[in-house]
Amino acid sequence: MSLSGSITALATPFTGAGELDLDAWRKLLKRQLDGGTQGVVVAGSTGEAAALTDDEYVAILRIAVEMLGARIPVLAGTGQMNTARTIAQTRLAKSAGAECALVVTPAYVRPTQAGLVAHYRAVAEQGGLPVLLYNVPGRTGTDMQPETVAELAPHPNIVGIKEAVAAPERMAALLALRSDKFVVLSGDDGTAARSMLDGADGLISVGSNALPASFRRLCDLSRAGDRAAAESWDAQLQPFYGFLGVEPNPIPVKALLQRQGLGSGLRLPLLPLSSAHHAAADQLAALASALEEQSGRDALAA
């Protein structure tokens, strides 16, 4: 398993009535593969994992493994609010065919740094899957420090980290831990190009749901060290970075996907995009189409 490049944190398509839309799910998976996505995360926070039943979780994971698993890594979000539940969810993901568990720091309970070390070691040793750490303090209320990551990085079943803190000094501290056995992935679309130019292995992206080829292009340019081209392409994606944060994730990206014919609903307590942002969503959906076409042409030319 190689975790690098453009990895999509997949949204889970629902119908307008809030039911799973498995036809849209299959279309989304195919578009990711066609767009050059190099890995996917099923049922992370972007996938509204907290709103899924276990049966739904297994169903969408199995479909993803069936369609993509022979070609690109399929990761499963398994992080829960305590260790025993995280281990159980990781075992469930393994039974459905996942290759790796993306394990976010436990939300709301705010463990100490020592507690995080004990938590991740237990999941890595008892969950049955390789573990990718995930730090996103804006959602969980806990910020896993680089020193804590340094304690965990040597563990043979901990394979890397997705870091959503955008500060350059945070990424620099984590890049010092990078090795052939421990990858460092950006979890922030807006600063991912900078992180990859500095040495990060790739990006786990929200925006690549709607722009898979465009984010693959961004990752290829950045990881190749082509600073001028990467920054130029990154500038074209800037409107999306702002839009994806106008309301809580995944509301904005699902508005874009709806305009692409890939699902139409969310589950409470999330509501559809506010009407004040509909015009922007319409404009960006059209821009996404143009950028995807350009990405395809650029890939052929390369």
Rosetta blueprint (number, residue, H / E / L):
1 M L
2 S L
3 L L
4 S L
5 G E
6 S E
7 I E
8 T E
9 A E
10 L L
11 A L
12 T L
13 P L
14 F E
15 T L
16 G L
17 A L
18 G L
19 E L
20 L E
21 D L
22 L H
23 D H
24 A H
25 W H
26 R H
27 K H
28 L H
29 L H
30 K H
31 R H
32 Q H
33 L H
34 D H
35 G L
36 G L
37 T L
38 Q L
39 G E
40 V E
41 V E
42 V E
43 A L
44 G L
45 S L
46 T L
47 G L
48 E L
49 A H
50 A H
51 A H
52 L L
53 T L
54 D H
55 D H
56 E H
57 Y H
58 V H
59 A H
60 I H
61 L H
62 R H
63 I H
64 A H
65 V H
66 E H
67 M H
68 L H
69 G L
70 A L
71 R L
72 I L
73 P L
74 V E
75 L E
76 A E
77 G E
78 T L
79 G L
80 Q L
81 M L
82 N L
83 T H
84 A H
85 R H
86 T H
87 I H
88 A H
89 Q H
90 T H
91 R H
92 L H
93 A H
94 K H
95 S H
96 A L
97 G L
98 A L
99 E L
100 C E
101 A E
102 L E
103 V E
104 V E
105 T L
106 P L
107 A L
108 Y L
109 V L
110 R L
111 P L
112 T L
113 Q H
114 A H
115 G H
116 L H
117 V H
118 A H
119 H H
120 Y H
121 R H
122 A H
123 V H
124 A H
125 E H
126 Q H
127 G L
128 G L
129 L L
130 P L
131 V E
132 L E
133 L E
134 Y E
135 N E
136 V L
137 P H
138 G H
139 R H
140 T H
141 G L
142 T L
143 D L
144 M L
145 Q L
146 P H
147 E H
148 T H
149 V H
150 A H
151 E H
152 L H
153 A L
154 P L
155 H L
156 P L
157 N L
158 I E
159 V E
160 G E
161 I E
162 K E
163 E E
164 A L
165 V L
166 A L
167 A L
168 P H
169 E H
170 R H
171 M H
172 A H
173 A H
174 L H
175 L H
176 A L
177 L L
178 R L
179 S E
180 D L
181 K L
182 F E
183 V E
184 V E
185 L E
186 S E
187 G L
188 D L
189 D H
190 G H
191 T H
192 A H
193 A H
194 R H
195 S H
196 M H
197 L H
198 D L
199 G L
200 A L
201 D L
202 G E
203 L E
204 I E
205 S E
206 V L
207 G H
208 S H
209 N H
210 A L
211 L L
212 P H
213 A H
214 S H
215 F H
216 R H
217 R H
218 L H
219 C H
220 D H
221 L H
222 S H
223 R H
224 A L
225 G L
226 D L
227 R H
228 A H
229 A H
230 A H
231 E H
232 S H
233 W H
234 D H
235 A H
236 Q H
237 L H
238 Q H
239 P H
240 F H
241 Y H
242 G H
243 F H
244 L L
245 G L
246 V L
247 E L
248 P L
249 N L
250 P L
251 I H
252 P H
253 V H
254 K H
255 A H
256 L H
257 L H
258 Q H
259 R H
260 Q L
261 G L
262 L L
263 G L
264 S L
265 G E
266 L L
267 R L
268 L L
269 P L
270 L L
271 L L
272 P L
273 L L
274 S L
275 S H
276 A H
277 H H
278 H H
279 A H
280 A H
281 A H
282 D H
283 Q H
284 L H
285 A H
286 A H
287 L H
288 A H
289 S H
290 A H
291 L H
292 E H
293 E H
294 Q H
295 S H
296 G H
297 R H
298 D H
299 A H
300 L H
301 A H
302 A L
